[in-house]
Amino acid sequence: MRTVVEGVIEAESDAVSTYQELVDLAEDADDPVTEDLAAELLADEEEHLVEFEGFLASPEK
């Protein structure tokens, strides 16, 4: 189970990096629509990352 959670954390971390890059690029391009959409997706992925990191911090049953 731990290995699965670690894999999900890696995927979520990659998604966070990708969406952060997209936010930055959209801001640089003065594209507020794309920036807002990417920011929403980024927030979702950051929530997922925190949630799965919490699974690792929890004692195993």
C-alpha positions as CSV (number, residue, x, y, z in Angstrom):
1,M,0.0,0.0,0.0
2,R,2.8,2.4,0.9
3,T,4.4,1.9,-2.6
4,V,1.1,2.8,-4.3
5,V,0.7,6.0,-2.2
6,E,4.3,7.0,-2.9
7,G,3.6,6.5,-6.6
8,V,0.6,8.7,-6.4
9,I,2.6,11.4,-4.5
10,E,5.2,11.4,-7.2
11,A,2.4,11.8,-9.9
12,E,0.7,14.6,-7.9
13,S,4.1,16.4,-7.5
14,D,4.7,16.2,-11.2
15,A,1.2,17.6,-11.8
16,V,1.8,20.4,-9.4
17,S,5.0,21.4,-11.2
18,T,3.4,21.2,-14.6
19,Y,0.4,23.4,-13.6
20,Q,2.7,25.9,-11.8
21,E,4.7,26.2,-15.0
22,L,1.5,26.7,-17.0
23,V,0.3,29.4,-14.5
24,D,3.6,31.2,-14.9
25,L,3.6,30.9,-18.7
26,A,0.0,32.1,-19.0
27,E,0.9,35.1,-16.7
28,D,3.9,36.0,-18.9
29,A,1.7,35.7,-22.0
30,D,-1.0,38.0,-20.4
31,D,-3.6,35.2,-20.8
32,P,-5.8,35.5,-17.8
33,V,-8.3,32.8,-18.9
34,T,-5.6,30.1,-19.1
35,E,-3.9,31.4,-16.0
36,D,-7.2,31.1,-14.0
37,L,-7.9,27.6,-15.3
38,A,-4.4,26.5,-14.6
39,A,-4.5,28.0,-11.1
40,E,-7.7,26.1,-10.3
41,L,-6.2,22.9,-11.5
42,L,-3.0,23.6,-9.5
43,A,-5.0,24.1,-6.3
44,D,-6.8,20.8,-6.8
45,E,-3.5,19.0,-7.4
46,E,-2.0,20.6,-4.3
47,E,-4.9,19.4,-2.2
48,H,-4.5,15.9,-3.5
49,L,-0.8,16.0,-2.8
50,V,-1.4,17.1,0.9
51,E,-4.0,14.4,1.2
52,F,-1.8,11.6,0.0
53,E,1.2,12.9,2.0
54,G,-1.1,12.6,5.0
55,F,-1.6,9.0,4.3
56,L,2.1,8.4,4.6
57,A,2.2,10.3,7.9
58,S,-0.6,8.3,9.4
59,P,0.3,5.1,11.3
60,E,-0.4,2.0,9.3
61,K,-3.2,-0.3,10.5
